[in-house]
Amino acid sequence: MRDTCFVVCASIVLAAASMEARAPRGTARAASAAAPGAPQTQPVQVRTSFSRTALWVGDHVTYTIELSSAPDVGILTDDLDKAKLRLRGLEIVSADTEEATRGNDASIHRFRYELATYEPPPATLRIDELLVRFYVKRPGQRIEDVVPAGEVRIPPSSIALRSTLPDNMRTATIRDLRAHVSLPVWWAWIRPIGIALILVSIVPVVLWAVAALHRVRPLKPKRRAWQALRLTRKSLAELRSADMTDEAARREGYVRLDWLLRDHLGRKLAVTAQALTPAELAATVRKNGAKLPADSISSLLQECELARYCPPGRLPASDQFLKALEQAEAIVARR
């Protein structure tokens, strides 16, 4: 009997000791199970702010979104383009971005949007929620090949609207303190008379402008060519009637003949004839297929240059000058 009681007491003591030993182990297991559920550091931290707490109609406010990312995490900035910002009662005036680096190589992206409102109360000024994707940076990776690793939520924001208008006012009307003024009866008669006088005063100005445009209007090409040909023929006729017995006058006549012939050929062939030698000018005549005697032109221009630069006593006689003048008249007469 005594042995039986001893065995029972021993069993009770061992059971209590076993329960005490198991209790700490269960507590440790529970603690270790709670560890994975603890809050972890996000790859991108978001912070938003306004430059002021309330707006009057027409005022501007700066809305800032600041994203802080780990050194190996990048932000897809296209998700923060001003066109993707969903606004209610607000309008975007301008936008700019800024990027900085902290001491631990973490990147900070700041996106500033200058907003304004022109809505009368009770308008709601709100910026809806926005999702921004981020990715893991890899060496040599192009932005086109980026695969988003996740997205971060930018919470919605709102700002108060201030106004001196009553809150229960449904529509806004323009205030005018002045009373309506009726025009006198005679105004209906004077108005058409004044308009008529204005129109009459404009007519001389219009006629003067038309005359001025007519004066400065360039002549038509055909008329200008005809006038130039008439002046050339008149100058050749003056050379024929001039007294060429004097050697100085004859030398000056050859110079004048050379200039007139080159000027005529330049206009006819559309070239700078004054800068070409007689041989070059003759080659140009042949190249353009003009119905002009190229050899006669070359010999006549050479004769003019010889008379211009030859020493005294070797100048061609007056009858030779008349023959050269006849050749020039025949060339000018050709079409």
C-alpha positions as CSV (number, residue, x, y, z in Angstrom):
1,M,0.0,0.0,0.0
2,R,2.8,2.3,1.0
3,D,4.6,1.5,-2.3
4,T,1.5,2.2,-4.3
5,C,1.1,5.7,-2.8
6,F,4.8,6.4,-3.5
7,V,4.4,5.5,-7.2
8,V,1.3,7.7,-7.5
9,C,3.0,10.7,-5.9
10,A,6.1,10.3,-8.1
11,S,3.9,10.2,-11.3
12,I,2.2,13.4,-10.3
13,V,5.5,15.2,-9.7
14,L,6.9,14.1,-13.1
15,A,3.8,15.2,-14.9
16,A,4.0,18.7,-13.4
17,A,7.7,19.0,-14.3
18,S,7.0,17.9,-17.9
19,M,4.3,20.6,-18.3
20,E,6.6,23.3,-17.0
21,A,9.3,22.2,-19.4
22,R,7.0,22.3,-22.3
23,A,5.6,25.8,-21.6
24,P,8.8,27.9,-22.5
25,R,9.3,25.9,-25.7
26,G,5.8,26.7,-26.8
27,T,6.3,30.4,-26.1
28,A,9.5,30.5,-28.1
29,R,7.8,28.8,-31.1
30,A,5.0,31.4,-31.0
31,A,7.6,34.2,-31.0
32,S,9.4,32.7,-33.9
33,A,6.2,32.2,-35.9
34,A,5.3,35.9,-35.4
35,A,8.7,37.1,-36.8
36,P,7.9,36.5,-40.5
37,G,4.7,38.7,-40.2
38,A,6.6,41.7,-38.9
39,P,6.6,44.9,-41.2
40,Q,9.4,44.9,-43.8
41,T,11.1,47.9,-45.5
42,Q,9.4,48.9,-48.8
43,P,11.7,49.3,-51.9
44,V,10.0,52.7,-52.6
45,Q,8.8,55.2,-50.1
46,V,6.2,57.8,-51.0
47,R,5.5,61.2,-49.6
48,T,3.2,63.9,-51.0
49,S,2.7,67.5,-50.0
50,F,1.0,70.8,-51.0
51,S,2.7,74.2,-50.9
52,R,-0.5,75.6,-49.2
53,T,-3.5,74.2,-47.4
54,A,-6.3,76.0,-49.3
55,L,-6.9,77.8,-52.6
56,W,-8.8,80.8,-53.8
57,V,-10.1,80.8,-57.3
58,G,-7.2,81.7,-59.7
59,D,-4.5,80.9,-57.2
60,H,-1.6,78.5,-57.9
61,V,-0.5,75.6,-55.6
62,T,2.5,73.3,-56.0
63,Y,1.8,69.6,-55.5
64,T,4.9,67.5,-54.8
65,I,5.4,63.8,-55.1
66,E,8.6,62.5,-53.5
67,L,9.7,58.9,-54.2
68,S,12.7,57.5,-52.2
69,S,14.0,54.2,-53.6
70,A,16.8,51.8,-52.7
71,P,20.1,52.0,-54.6
72,D,19.2,49.0,-56.8
73,V,15.6,50.1,-57.5
74,G,14.5,52.4,-60.4
75,I,11.3,54.3,-61.0
76,L,9.4,54.3,-64.3
77,T,9.0,58.1,-64.5
78,D,6.6,57.9,-67.4
79,D,3.9,56.8,-64.9
80,L,4.2,60.3,-63.4
81,D,3.8,62.3,-66.6
82,K,1.5,65.3,-66.1
83,A,-0.8,63.8,-68.7
84,K,-1.5,60.8,-66.4
85,L,-2.3,62.9,-63.4
86,R,-6.1,62.6,-62.9
87,L,-7.4,65.9,-61.5
88,R,-10.8,67.0,-60.4
89,G,-11.5,70.8,-60.3
90,L,-7.8,71.5,-61.0
91,E,-5.7,72.3,-64.0
92,I,-2.0,71.8,-64.6
93,V,-0.1,75.0,-65.3
94,S,3.5,73.5,-65.4
95,A,5.5,70.5,-64.2
96,D,9.2,69.8,-63.5
97,T,11.2,66.9,-62.0
98,E,14.3,66.7,-59.8
99,E,16.5,63.7,-58.9
100,A,19.0,63.6,-56.0
101,T,21.0,61.0,-54.1
102,R,21.3,60.5,-50.3
103,G,24.3,59.5,-48.4
104,N,23.4,55.8,-48.5
105,D,23.1,56.0,-52.3
106,A,19.3,56.0,-52.1
107,S,17.7,57.8,-55.0
108,I,15.1,60.6,-54.4
109,H,12.7,61.6,-57.3
110,R,10.7,64.8,-56.8
111,F,7.9,65.6,-59.2
112,R,6.4,69.1,-58.8
113,Y,3.1,70.1,-60.5
114,E,1.9,73.7,-60.4
115,L,-1.9,73.5,-60.3
116,A,-4.6,76.1,-60.4
117,T,-8.4,76.2,-60.2
118,Y,-10.9,78.4,-61.9
119,E,-14.0,76.6,-60.7
120,P,-16.5,78.5,-58.5
121,P,-17.6,76.8,-55.2
122,P,-18.7,74.2,-54.3
123,A,-16.1,72.6,-56.6
124,T,-14.1,69.6,-55.3
125,L,-10.4,69.9,-55.7
126,R,-8.9,66.4,-55.7
127,I,-6.1,64.4,-57.1
128,D,-7.0,60.7,-57.7
129,E,-4.9,57.7,-56.7
130,L,-1.9,57.0,-59.0
131,L,0.1,53.8,-59.4
132,V,3.8,54.0,-60.2
133,R,5.8,51.0,-61.3
134,F,9.4,50.3,-60.2
135,Y,12.1,47.8,-61.3
136,V,15.3,46.3,-60.2
137,K,18.4,47.9,-61.8
138,R,20.9,45.6,-63.6
139,P,24.2,46.6,-65.2
140,G,23.9,47.4,-68.8
141,Q,20.1,47.3,-68.8
142,R,18.3,49.6,-71.1
143,I,15.1,51.4,-70.0
144,E,13.3,49.8,-73.0
145,D,14.1,46.3,-71.7
146,V,13.0,47.0,-68.1
147,V,10.5,44.5,-66.6
148,P,8.5,46.0,-63.7
149,A,9.1,44.3,-60.4
150,G,6.1,45.9,-58.7
151,E,4.2,49.1,-58.2
152,V,3.7,51.6,-55.4
153,R,0.5,53.4,-54.6
154,I,0.4,57.2,-54.4
155,P,-2.7,57.9,-52.3
156,P,-5.3,60.4,-53.4
157,S,-5.0,64.0,-52.2
158,S,-7.4,66.9,-51.8
159,I,-7.2,70.6,-51.0
160,A,-9.8,73.0,-49.7
161,L,-11.3,75.8,-51.9
162,R,-12.0,79.2,-50.3
163,S,-14.4,81.8,-51.6
164,T,-16.5,84.7,-50.4
165,L,-19.5,83.4,-52.3
166,P,-22.3,81.7,-50.3
167,D,-22.0,77.9,-50.0
168,N,-25.6,77.4,-51.2
169,M,-25.2,79.5,-54.3
170,R,-25.8,77.3,-57.4
171,T,-24.6,79.6,-60.2
172,A,-22.2,82.6,-60.2
173,T,-23.1,85.8,-62.0
174,I,-21.0,88.8,-62.9
175,R,-21.6,91.7,-60.6
176,D,-22.1,95.2,-62.1
177,L,-22.7,98.1,-59.8
178,R,-23.5,100.5,-62.6
179,A,-27.1,101.0,-63.7
180,H,-28.2,100.5,-67.3
181,V,-28.0,103.7,-69.3
182,S,-30.3,104.2,-72.3
183,L,-28.8,105.9,-75.3
184,P,-30.5,109.1,-76.6
185,V,-32.7,109.0,-79.6
186,W,-30.4,111.1,-81.8
187,W,-27.7,108.5,-81.5
188,A,-29.6,106.2,-83.9
189,W,-29.3,109.0,-86.6
190,I,-25.7,110.1,-85.9
191,R,-24.2,106.5,-86.0
192,P,-24.8,105.8,-89.8
193,I,-23.6,109.3,-90.6
194,G,-20.4,108.7,-88.7
195,I,-19.8,105.4,-90.4
196,A,-20.3,107.0,-93.8
197,L,-17.8,109.8,-93.0
198,I,-15.2,107.1,-92.0
199,L,-15.7,105.3,-95.3
200,V,-15.3,108.5,-97.3
201,S,-12.1,109.3,-95.5
202,I,-10.7,105.9,-96.3
203,V,-11.2,106.2,-100.0
204,P,-8.3,108.6,-100.7
205,V,-6.0,106.4,-98.7
206,V,-7.0,103.4,-100.7
207,L,-6.4,105.3,-104.0
208,W,-3.0,106.5,-102.8
209,A,-2.0,102.9,-101.9
210,V,-3.1,101.6,-105.3
211,A,-1.1,104.3,-107.1
212,A,2.0,103.6,-104.9
213,L,1.8,99.9,-105.7
214,H,1.4,100.6,-109.4
215,R,4.6,102.7,-109.3
216,V,6.7,100.2,-107.5
217,R,5.4,97.2,-109.4
218,P,8.3,95.7,-111.5
219,L,7.9,95.8,-115.3
220,K,7.0,92.6,-117.0
221,P,10.0,90.7,-118.4
222,K,8.9,91.1,-122.1
223,R,8.4,94.8,-121.7
224,R,11.8,95.2,-120.0
225,A,13.6,93.3,-122.8
226,W,11.9,95.3,-125.4
227,Q,12.9,98.6,-123.7
228,A,16.5,97.4,-123.3
229,L,16.6,96.4,-127.0
230,R,15.3,99.9,-128.0
231,L,17.9,101.6,-125.9
232,T,20.7,99.5,-127.4
233,R,19.6,100.4,-131.0
234,K,19.4,104.0,-130.0
235,S,22.9,103.9,-128.6
236,L,24.2,102.3,-131.8
237,A,22.5,105.0,-133.9
238,E,24.2,107.7,-131.7
239,L,27.6,106.1,-132.4
240,R,26.9,106.1,-136.1
241,S,26.1,109.8,-136.1
242,A,29.1,110.7,-133.9
243,D,32.4,112.1,-135.5
244,M,35.0,109.3,-135.3
245,T,37.8,111.1,-137.1
246,D,39.4,111.9,-133.8
247,E,41.5,109.0,-132.4
248,A,40.4,109.5,-128.8
249,A,36.7,109.6,-129.8
250,R,37.2,106.5,-131.9
251,R,38.8,104.6,-129.0
252,E,35.9,105.6,-126.8
253,G,33.5,104.5,-129.5
254,Y,35.1,101.0,-129.5
255,V,34.8,100.8,-125.7
256,R,31.1,101.8,-126.0
257,L,30.5,99.3,-128.8
258,D,32.1,96.5,-126.8
259,W,29.9,97.2,-123.7
260,L,26.7,97.5,-125.8
261,L,27.3,94.2,-127.6
262,R,28.2,92.3,-124.4
263,D,25.1,93.8,-122.6
264,H,22.8,92.6,-125.4
265,L,24.3,89.1,-125.5
266,G,24.2,88.8,-121.7
267,R,20.4,89.5,-121.7
268,K,19.8,87.3,-124.7
269,L,21.8,84.3,-123.4
270,A,21.2,84.9,-119.7
271,V,24.9,84.9,-118.9
272,T,27.4,87.5,-117.4
273,A,28.8,88.5,-120.7
274,Q,31.0,91.2,-119.3
275,A,33.1,88.6,-117.4
276,L,33.7,86.4,-120.5
277,T,36.5,86.5,-123.0
278,P,35.6,86.7,-126.7
279,A,36.3,83.0,-127.2
280,E,34.3,82.0,-124.1
281,L,31.4,84.1,-125.2
282,A,31.5,82.6,-128.7
283,A,31.5,79.1,-127.1
284,T,28.5,80.0,-125.0
285,V,26.6,81.2,-128.2
286,R,27.3,77.8,-129.8
287,K,26.4,75.8,-126.7
288,N,23.0,77.6,-126.3
289,G,22.1,77.0,-129.9
290,A,21.3,80.7,-130.5
291,K,20.9,81.9,-134.1
292,L,23.9,84.2,-133.8
293,P,27.2,84.3,-135.8
294,A,29.6,83.1,-133.1
295,D,32.7,83.7,-135.2
296,S,31.6,87.2,-136.1
297,I,30.9,88.0,-132.4
298,S,34.3,86.7,-131.4
299,S,36.2,88.6,-134.0
300,L,34.2,91.8,-133.3
301,L,34.9,91.7,-129.6
302,Q,38.6,91.0,-130.2
303,E,38.7,94.1,-132.5
304,C,37.1,96.1,-129.7
305,E,39.6,94.9,-127.1
306,L,42.5,95.6,-129.5
307,A,41.3,99.1,-130.2
308,R,40.9,99.7,-126.4
309,Y,44.4,98.6,-125.4
310,C,46.5,99.2,-128.5
311,P,49.2,102.0,-128.5
312,P,48.6,105.3,-130.3
313,G,49.0,105.0,-134.1
314,R,47.7,101.5,-134.3
315,L,44.0,102.2,-133.7
316,P,41.7,101.1,-136.6
317,A,40.6,103.8,-139.0
318,S,37.2,105.4,-138.9
319,D,35.9,103.4,-141.9
320,Q,36.9,100.2,-140.1
321,F,35.0,101.4,-137.1
322,L,31.9,101.9,-139.3
323,K,32.2,98.3,-140.5
324,A,32.4,97.1,-136.9
325,L,29.3,99.1,-136.1
326,E,27.4,97.6,-139.0
327,Q,28.3,94.1,-137.7
328,A,27.1,95.0,-134.2
329,E,23.8,96.3,-135.6
330,A,23.3,93.1,-137.6
331,I,23.9,91.0,-134.5
332,V,21.5,93.1,-132.4
333,A,18.9,92.8,-135.2
334,R,18.9,89.0,-135.1
335,R,16.2,87.2,-133.1
